[in-house]
Amino acid sequence: MVRYRVRGGNALRGTAFIQGAKNAVLPMIGAALLAAKGRTVLRNVPIIEDVRRAVELAQSVGAHVELHESERTLVIDASRLTSPILPAEIARRFRGSVLFTPALLHRLGEAVVEGVGGCNLGSRNLDFHYLGYKRLGAIVDESETVIHVKSSGLTGATLYLDTPSHTGTENLIMAAALASGTTVIENAALEPEVLDVIDMLTKMGAKISGGGTGFITVEGVTELHAVEHTVMPDRLDAGVFAMAAAITGGELNLVGTGLDLGVVRYKLEQMGVEFATQGAVLSVRCHNSPLKPINVITDTYPGFATDLQSPMMTVACFADGISYIHERIFDGRFALAGELNKMGADVRVKDNAATVHGHTPLKGTEVTAHDLRSGIALVLAGLAAEGETVIESGYLIDRGHAHLAERMRALGADIIREVP
């Protein structure tokens, strides 16, 4: 029962510190469980709800985990795992639970997945994860409520992903790291977060080549050891703050080592947003009003990230003209449209395409976050709308953005987080 209250009208200015990457830290917690001795230290950990659930899940299988929030550091001792069960009451609350399966297979010989959660994004099944385990020699039994994966020892094989899923790629790399022999993963994901996970696994002793090429080779080793690793910055968090500067006519300095927004930056530049890189700081300013309309087609990396499609839809509402958005990844991404229309937007959806008729004044009202990304998009809408916007189901926002209200207030936003 979390809600956000946002009053619009303030241009955001100042320095925004970008959190560690959600999509990197979750597989890293799973990877830490592969080490049978020692303690793994993860730094620059985002203090988000998905990390809290991952900590609970790791503890439920027997790992000793310390989350030091003020230092944004996790210390994980997985030397003693006691249970192969990923309990539904925790696992169903975030999709990253599947990333614990490889460690349980290698360490305990089985994994029992009682529930797989996360955002409701339409057709988003996990079959290719389990088909990959089968190719490596595991036995997979599925029922309506439980998936049971068993193995007395995985063996390297050639694997092909129908789509270059970053979670699927990370899962199969972890499974292959301690398998006997060589595993080849074709059509692997290219995201920077995947490369960061590979970097950590390599430090742990894994033999992985081909990261970033779409064709990954893993030579199995007999053991992995605990290491210290710093999580890369979250480019999705950075994208949101860049868009906040865009729609409020503000100016922000984004701090995070090696920030690269890729095509998202180019699309915002087409709309009139100005960027400048100053060492490790990315400056964003937007004094051009109104914004120019845009065309967006989501795609796997290095294409436009589907996770930033919803925030971009909000930005398009403030452009002078018609913007077109085509969603190619998740068929449930357009729930946001109805909520924006409640605020006075003119967004029309047909199948997996949306037409945004921009430059219509938005007015604050009560809206609902349907998933993490639509939730943060509604926060953006509230920052630029007239009056107060109340966003229900705010827990979904907390799944991916750490201390959001505090960070935005420091930049001049009128936003509070409430727990009724």
Secondary structure, 3 states (H helix, E strand, C coil): CCEEEEECCCCCEEEEECCECHHHHHHHHHHHCCCCCCEEEEECCCCCHHHHHHHHHHHHCCCEEEEECCCCEEEEECCCCCCCEECHHHHCCCHHHHHHHHHHHHHHCEEEECCCCCCCCCCCCCHHHHHHHHHCCCEEEECCCCEEEECCCCECCEEECCCCCHHHHHHHHHHHHCCECEEEEECCCCCHHHHHHHHHHHHCCCEEECCCCCEEEEECCCCCCCCEEECCECHHHHHHHHHHHHHHCCEEEEECCCCCCCHHHHHHHHHCCEEEEECCEEEEECCCCCECCCEEEECCCCCECHHHHHHHHHHHCCECCEEEEECCCCCCHHHHHHHHHHCCCEEEEECCEEEEECCCCCECCEEECCCHHHHHHHHHHHHHCECEEEEECCHHHHCCCCCHHHHHHCCCCEEEEECC
